[in-house]
Amino acid sequence: MTHQADRFREMEVFVAILEEGSFSAAALRLGMTPSGVSRTLDRCERRLGLRLMTRSTRSLTLTEEGHLFAAMSRRLLAELDRAEAEITADGPPSGLLRISAAVSHGRLKIVPLLQEFAHRHPRLRIDLTLTDLLEDPAQGGTDVAIRFGRLADSRLRARKLGEEPMVVVAAPAYLAAQGTPRHPEELRNHDCLLFSFDPGRARWPFRVAGARQEVQVGGRFRANSGEALGMLAVSGLGIARVARFAVEEDIRAGRLHEILAQFPGADAHPVHALFVGADPVPARIRALVDFLAERMG
């Protein structure tokens, strides 16, 4: 039985003869000899048991079966080119790119960038999943996972995309009723809005006189995302310390005021892209990671 690669080569030779108009021109295009082109066509016709073209010293004429084989050969060769382009690290990025990001960070920071990215790479199809579950690219469910915050040990390759600064915010109504803290230590006397999944965040770090200082805070409300804590703060329920991206719109609109800005946070949160660390990195993955590093860095 003829090897699969030989069958694709036969198709390639047959299409080259049609497009170039002669055996010698097809041979020049393919880096073969005219006799090699002729032998390949003869082998293909013997395998199929029919004549694909009639040839004379002056012309090449397709048979009815040749017309059908030409159409199928062009389609299959185009599919082969597309398949190779999707997995190669060279050439323009193409194929399906699966991206995973946390719900709040993905909605506010990743989604707004995808229009520009898609415009740059029109051959890519994008499947975006926003979830607070930690999807693992090593398991094959996603190609690139965008992670906000500290990274656990992993076999995956990680590239830092940037950092998200932390800000302390409260609603004007809360500050009017409870007073505005002038120093981090005064937070001990306020209702602070805390992350439910990380008890360690009940200690808020600041830079005071150039040194790191942590303040133990407490409050009645907890939530599992910075966006939710920002919404609670807008409602006047307390003071939140969250990543700036989660509350930027509320600060601009005046629904929240940033406080203690003269005491910057001591733990800006890094943002990483995680992907399987094989070399070479597929073009579609490399394109996304490079783009996000450019736009978020």
Contacts in CASP RR format, 6 or more apart in sequence:
PFRMAT RR
TARGET T0000
AUTHOR 0000-0000-0000
METHOD contacts of the structure
MODEL  1
MTHQADRFREMEVFVAILEEGSFSAAALRLGMTPSGVSRTLDRCERRLGL
RLMTRSTRSLTLTEEGHLFAAMSRRLLAELDRAEAEITADGPPSGLLRIS
AAVSHGRLKIVPLLQEFAHRHPRLRIDLTLTDLLEDPAQGGTDVAIRFGR
LADSRLRARKLGEEPMVVVAAPAYLAAQGTPRHPEELRNHDCLLFSFDPG
RARWPFRVAGARQEVQVGGRFRANSGEALGMLAVSGLGIARVARFAVEED
IRAGRLHEILAQFPGADAHPVHALFVGADPVPARIRALVDFLAERMG
2 43 0 8 1.000
2 47 0 8 1.000
6 43 0 8 1.000
7 47 0 8 1.000
8 76 0 8 1.000
8 77 0 8 1.000
8 80 0 8 1.000
9 40 0 8 1.000
10 40 0 8 1.000
10 41 0 8 1.000
10 43 0 8 1.000
10 44 0 8 1.000
10 47 0 8 1.000
11 44 0 8 1.000
11 73 0 8 1.000
11 76 0 8 1.000
11 77 0 8 1.000
12 30 0 8 1.000
12 73 0 8 1.000
12 77 0 8 1.000
13 26 0 8 1.000
13 30 0 8 1.000
13 32 0 8 1.000
13 37 0 8 1.000
13 40 0 8 1.000
13 41 0 8 1.000
13 44 0 8 1.000
14 41 0 8 1.000
14 44 0 8 1.000
14 52 0 8 1.000
14 69 0 8 1.000
14 70 0 8 1.000
14 73 0 8 1.000
15 70 0 8 1.000
15 73 0 8 1.000
15 74 0 8 1.000
15 77 0 8 1.000
16 26 0 8 1.000
16 29 0 8 1.000
16 30 0 8 1.000
16 37 0 8 1.000
17 23 0 8 1.000
17 26 0 8 1.000
17 37 0 8 1.000
17 41 0 8 1.000
17 53 0 8 1.000
17 60 0 8 1.000
18 60 0 8 1.000
18 62 0 8 1.000
18 70 0 8 1.000
19 26 0 8 1.000
20 26 0 8 1.000
20 28 0 8 1.000
20 29 0 8 1.000
21 60 0 8 1.000
22 60 0 8 1.000
23 34 0 8 1.000
23 37 0 8 1.000
23 38 0 8 1.000
24 34 0 8 1.000
26 32 0 8 1.000
26 37 0 8 1.000
27 33 0 8 1.000
27 34 0 8 1.000
27 36 0 8 1.000
27 37 0 8 1.000
30 37 0 8 1.000
32 40 0 8 1.000
41 52 0 8 1.000
41 53 0 8 1.000
44 52 0 8 1.000
45 51 0 8 1.000
45 52 0 8 1.000
48 65 0 8 1.000
48 69 0 8 1.000
50 63 0 8 1.000
50 65 0 8 1.000
51 63 0 8 1.000
51 65 0 8 1.000
52 62 0 8 1.000
52 63 0 8 1.000
52 65 0 8 1.000
52 66 0 8 1.000
52 69 0 8 1.000
53 60 0 8 1.000
53 61 0 8 1.000
53 62 0 8 1.000
53 63 0 8 1.000
53 66 0 8 1.000
54 60 0 8 1.000
54 61 0 8 1.000
54 63 0 8 1.000
55 61 0 8 1.000
62 70 0 8 1.000
82 94 0 8 1.000
85 91 0 8 1.000
85 92 0 8 1.000
85 94 0 8 1.000
85 95 0 8 1.000
85 123 0 8 1.000
86 94 0 8 1.000
86 95 0 8 1.000
86 96 0 8 1.000
86 282 0 8 1.000
86 284 0 8 1.000
87 282 0 8 1.000
88 282 0 8 1.000
88 283 0 8 1.000
89 280 0 8 1.000
89 281 0 8 1.000
89 282 0 8 1.000
89 283 0 8 1.000
89 286 0 8 1.000
90 283 0 8 1.000
91 283 0 8 1.000
92 121 0 8 1.000
92 123 0 8 1.000
92 283 0 8 1.000
93 121 0 8 1.000
93 123 0 8 1.000
93 124 0 8 1.000
93 283 0 8 1.000
93 284 0 8 1.000
93 286 0 8 1.000
93 287 0 8 1.000
94 121 0 8 1.000
94 123 0 8 1.000
94 124 0 8 1.000
94 283 0 8 1.000
94 284 0 8 1.000
95 123 0 8 1.000
95 124 0 8 1.000
95 125 0 8 1.000
95 284 0 8 1.000
96 124 0 8 1.000
96 125 0 8 1.000
96 126 0 8 1.000
96 127 0 8 1.000
96 284 0 8 1.000
97 124 0 8 1.000
97 125 0 8 1.000
97 126 0 8 1.000
97 127 0 8 1.000
97 143 0 8 1.000
97 144 0 8 1.000
97 284 0 8 1.000
97 285 0 8 1.000
97 288 0 8 1.000
98 127 0 8 1.000
98 129 0 8 1.000
98 141 0 8 1.000
98 142 0 8 1.000
98 143 0 8 1.000
98 144 0 8 1.000
99 110 0 8 1.000
99 126 0 8 1.000
99 127 0 8 1.000
99 128 0 8 1.000
99 129 0 8 1.000
99 142 0 8 1.000
99 143 0 8 1.000
99 144 0 8 1.000
99 145 0 8 1.000
99 146 0 8 1.000
99 288 0 8 1.000
100 128 0 8 1.000
100 129 0 8 1.000
100 130 0 8 1.000
100 131 0 8 1.000
100 135 0 8 1.000
100 137 0 8 1.000
100 142 0 8 1.000
100 144 0 8 1.000
100 145 0 8 1.000
100 146 0 8 1.000
101 110 0 8 1.000
101 128 0 8 1.000
101 129 0 8 1.000
101 130 0 8 1.000
101 145 0 8 1.000
101 146 0 8 1.000
102 130 0 8 1.000
102 131 0 8 1.000
102 132 0 8 1.000
102 146 0 8 1.000
102 147 0 8 1.000
102 148 0 8 1.000
102 225 0 8 1.000
103 130 0 8 1.000
103 131 0 8 1.000
103 132 0 8 1.000
103 225 0 8 1.000
103 227 0 8 1.000
104 225 0 8 1.000
104 226 0 8 1.000
104 227 0 8 1.000
104 246 0 8 1.000
105 146 0 8 1.000
105 148 0 8 1.000
105 164 0 8 1.000
105 243 0 8 1.000
105 245 0 8 1.000
105 271 0 8 1.000
106 130 0 8 1.000
106 146 0 8 1.000
107 130 0 8 1.000
107 227 0 8 1.000
108 227 0 8 1.000
108 245 0 8 1.000
108 246 0 8 1.000
108 248 0 8 1.000
109 245 0 8 1.000
109 271 0 8 1.000
109 296 0 8 1.000
110 128 0 8 1.000
110 146 0 8 1.000
110 292 0 8 1.000
111 128 0 8 1.000
113 291 0 8 1.000
113 292 0 8 1.000
113 295 0 8 1.000
113 296 0 8 1.000
114 126 0 8 1.000
114 128 0 8 1.000
116 291 0 8 1.000
116 295 0 8 1.000
117 126 0 8 1.000
117 287 0 8 1.000
117 288 0 8 1.000
117 291 0 8 1.000
118 124 0 8 1.000
118 126 0 8 1.000
120 287 0 8 1.000
120 291 0 8 1.000
121 284 0 8 1.000
121 287 0 8 1.000
124 284 0 8 1.000
124 287 0 8 1.000
129 135 0 8 1.000
129 142 0 8 1.000
132 224 0 8 1.000
132 225 0 8 1.000
134 145 0 8 1.000
134 147 0 8 1.000
135 141 0 8 1.000
135 142 0 8 1.000
135 145 0 8 1.000
136 142 0 8 1.000
136 145 0 8 1.000
136 156 0 8 1.000
137 143 0 8 1.000
137 144 0 8 1.000
137 145 0 8 1.000
137 156 0 8 1.000
137 274 0 8 1.000
137 275 0 8 1.000
137 276 0 8 1.000
138 154 0 8 1.000
138 155 0 8 1.000
138 156 0 8 1.000
138 276 0 8 1.000
143 275 0 8 1.000
143 282 0 8 1.000
143 284 0 8 1.000
143 285 0 8 1.000
143 288 0 8 1.000
144 273 0 8 1.000
144 274 0 8 1.000
144 275 0 8 1.000
144 285 0 8 1.000
144 288 0 8 1.000
144 289 0 8 1.000
145 156 0 8 1.000
145 273 0 8 1.000
145 274 0 8 1.000
145 275 0 8 1.000
146 161 0 8 1.000
146 271 0 8 1.000
146 272 0 8 1.000
146 273 0 8 1.000
146 274 0 8 1.000
146 292 0 8 1.000
147 158 0 8 1.000
147 271 0 8 1.000
147 272 0 8 1.000
147 273 0 8 1.000
147 274 0 8 1.000
148 164 0 8 1.000
148 243 0 8 1.000
148 269 0 8 1.000
148 271 0 8 1.000
149 164 0 8 1.000
149 269 0 8 1.000
149 270 0 8 1.000
149 271 0 8 1.000
149 272 0 8 1.000
150 269 0 8 1.000
150 270 0 8 1.000
151 158 0 8 1.000
151 270 0 8 1.000
151 272 0 8 1.000
151 274 0 8 1.000
154 274 0 8 1.000
156 274 0 8 1.000
156 275 0 8 1.000
156 276 0 8 1.000
156 277 0 8 1.000
157 274 0 8 1.000
157 275 0 8 1.000
157 276 0 8 1.000
157 277 0 8 1.000
157 281 0 8 1.000
158 272 0 8 1.000
158 273 0 8 1.000
158 274 0 8 1.000
159 272 0 8 1.000
159 273 0 8 1.000
159 289 0 8 1.000
159 293 0 8 1.000
160 270 0 8 1.000
160 271 0 8 1.000
160 272 0 8 1.000
160 293 0 8 1.000
161 271 0 8 1.000
161 272 0 8 1.000
161 273 0 8 1.000
161 289 0 8 1.000
161 292 0 8 1.000
161 293 0 8 1.000
161 296 0 8 1.000
161 297 0 8 1.000
162 270 0 8 1.000
162 271 0 8 1.000
162 293 0 8 1.000
162 296 0 8 1.000
162 297 0 8 1.000
163 268 0 8 1.000
163 269 0 8 1.000
163 270 0 8 1.000
163 271 0 8 1.000
164 243 0 8 1.000
164 244 0 8 1.000
164 245 0 8 1.000
164 268 0 8 1.000
164 269 0 8 1.000
164 270 0 8 1.000
164 271 0 8 1.000
165 243 0 8 1.000
165 244 0 8 1.000
165 264 0 8 1.000
165 265 0 8 1.000
165 268 0 8 1.000
166 241 0 8 1.000
166 242 0 8 1.000
166 243 0 8 1.000
166 244 0 8 1.000
166 265 0 8 1.000
166 267 0 8 1.000
166 268 0 8 1.000
166 269 0 8 1.000
167 241 0 8 1.000
167 242 0 8 1.000
167 243 0 8 1.000
167 244 0 8 1.000
167 247 0 8 1.000
167 251 0 8 1.000
167 258 0 8 1.000
167 261 0 8 1.000
168 187 0 8 1.000
168 204 0 8 1.000
168 239 0 8 1.000
168 240 0 8 1.000
168 241 0 8 1.000
168 258 0 8 1.000
168 259 0 8 1.000
168 260 0 8 1.000
169 230 0 8 1.000
169 233 0 8 1.000
169 239 0 8 1.000
169 240 0 8 1.000
169 241 0 8 1.000
169 242 0 8 1.000
169 247 0 8 1.000
169 250 0 8 1.000
169 251 0 8 1.000
169 256 0 8 1.000
169 257 0 8 1.000
169 258 0 8 1.000
169 259 0 8 1.000
170 180 0 8 1.000
170 233 0 8 1.000
170 236 0 8 1.000
170 238 0 8 1.000
170 239 0 8 1.000
170 240 0 8 1.000
170 256 0 8 1.000
170 257 0 8 1.000
170 259 0 8 1.000
171 233 0 8 1.000
171 234 0 8 1.000
171 235 0 8 1.000
171 236 0 8 1.000
171 238 0 8 1.000
171 255 0 8 1.000
171 256 0 8 1.000
171 257 0 8 1.000
172 254 0 8 1.000
172 257 0 8 1.000
173 236 0 8 1.000
174 233 0 8 1.000
174 236 0 8 1.000
174 237 0 8 1.000
174 238 0 8 1.000
174 239 0 8 1.000
175 257 0 8 1.000
175 259 0 8 1.000
178 190 0 8 1.000
178 191 0 8 1.000
178 238 0 8 1.000
180 257 0 8 1.000
180 259 0 8 1.000
181 187 0 8 1.000
181 190 0 8 1.000
181 239 0 8 1.000
181 259 0 8 1.000
181 260 0 8 1.000
182 260 0 8 1.000
183 260 0 8 1.000
183 263 0 8 1.000
184 204 0 8 1.000
184 206 0 8 1.000
184 208 0 8 1.000
184 213 0 8 1.000
184 215 0 8 1.000
184 260 0 8 1.000
184 263 0 8 1.000
185 215 0 8 1.000
187 204 0 8 1.000
187 215 0 8 1.000
187 217 0 8 1.000
187 239 0 8 1.000
187 260 0 8 1.000
188 215 0 8 1.000
188 216 0 8 1.000
188 217 0 8 1.000
188 218 0 8 1.000
190 217 0 8 1.000
190 238 0 8 1.000
190 239 0 8 1.000
191 218 0 8 1.000
191 219 0 8 1.000
191 220 0 8 1.000
191 221 0 8 1.000
191 237 0 8 1.000
191 238 0 8 1.000
191 239 0 8 1.000
192 204 0 8 1.000
192 217 0 8 1.000
192 218 0 8 1.000
192 219 0 8 1.000
192 238 0 8 1.000
192 239 0 8 1.000
192 240 0 8 1.000
192 241 0 8 1.000
193 219 0 8 1.000
193 221 0 8 1.000
193 222 0 8 1.000
193 223 0 8 1.000
193 229 0 8 1.000
193 230 0 8 1.000
193 232 0 8 1.000
193 233 0 8 1.000
193 237 0 8 1.000
193 238 0 8 1.000
193 239 0 8 1.000
193 240 0 8 1.000
193 241 0 8 1.000
194 201 0 8 1.000
194 202 0 8 1.000
194 217 0 8 1.000
194 218 0 8 1.000
194 219 0 8 1.000
194 221 0 8 1.000
194 222 0 8 1.000
194 229 0 8 1.000
195 201 0 8 1.000
195 222 0 8 1.000
195 223 0 8 1.000
195 224 0 8 1.000
195 226 0 8 1.000
195 229 0 8 1.000
196 222 0 8 1.000
196 223 0 8 1.000
196 224 0 8 1.000
197 224 0 8 1.000
201 241 0 8 1.000
202 216 0 8 1.000
202 217 0 8 1.000
202 218 0 8 1.000
203 214 0 8 1.000
203 215 0 8 1.000
203 216 0 8 1.000
203 217 0 8 1.000
204 214 0 8 1.000
204 215 0 8 1.000
204 217 0 8 1.000
204 241 0 8 1.000
205 212 0 8 1.000
205 213 0 8 1.000
205 214 0 8 1.000
205 265 0 8 1.000
205 266 0 8 1.000
205 267 0 8 1.000
206 212 0 8 1.000
206 213 0 8 1.000
206 214 0 8 1.000
206 215 0 8 1.000
206 260 0 8 1.000
206 263 0 8 1.000
206 264 0 8 1.000
206 265 0 8 1.000
206 266 0 8 1.000
207 213 0 8 1.000
207 263 0 8 1.000
207 264 0 8 1.000
207 265 0 8 1.000
207 266 0 8 1.000
208 263 0 8 1.000
212 266 0 8 1.000
213 266 0 8 1.000
219 238 0 8 1.000
220 237 0 8 1.000
221 232 0 8 1.000
221 237 0 8 1.000
221 238 0 8 1.000
223 229 0 8 1.000
223 232 0 8 1.000
225 246 0 8 1.000
226 240 0 8 1.000
226 242 0 8 1.000
226 243 0 8 1.000
226 246 0 8 1.000
226 247 0 8 1.000
227 242 0 8 1.000
227 246 0 8 1.000
229 240 0 8 1.000
229 242 0 8 1.000
229 246 0 8 1.000
230 240 0 8 1.000
230 242 0 8 1.000
230 246 0 8 1.000
230 247 0 8 1.000
230 250 0 8 1.000
230 256 0 8 1.000
232 238 0 8 1.000
232 240 0 8 1.000
233 239 0 8 1.000
233 240 0 8 1.000
233 247 0 8 1.000
233 250 0 8 1.000
233 256 0 8 1.000
234 250 0 8 1.000
234 255 0 8 1.000
234 256 0 8 1.000
239 259 0 8 1.000
240 247 0 8 1.000
243 269 0 8 1.000
244 251 0 8 1.000
247 256 0 8 1.000
250 256 0 8 1.000
251 257 0 8 1.000
251 258 0 8 1.000
271 296 0 8 1.000
273 288 0 8 1.000
273 289 0 8 1.000
273 292 0 8 1.000
273 293 0 8 1.000
275 281 0 8 1.000
275 285 0 8 1.000
275 289 0 8 1.000
281 289 0 8 1.000
END
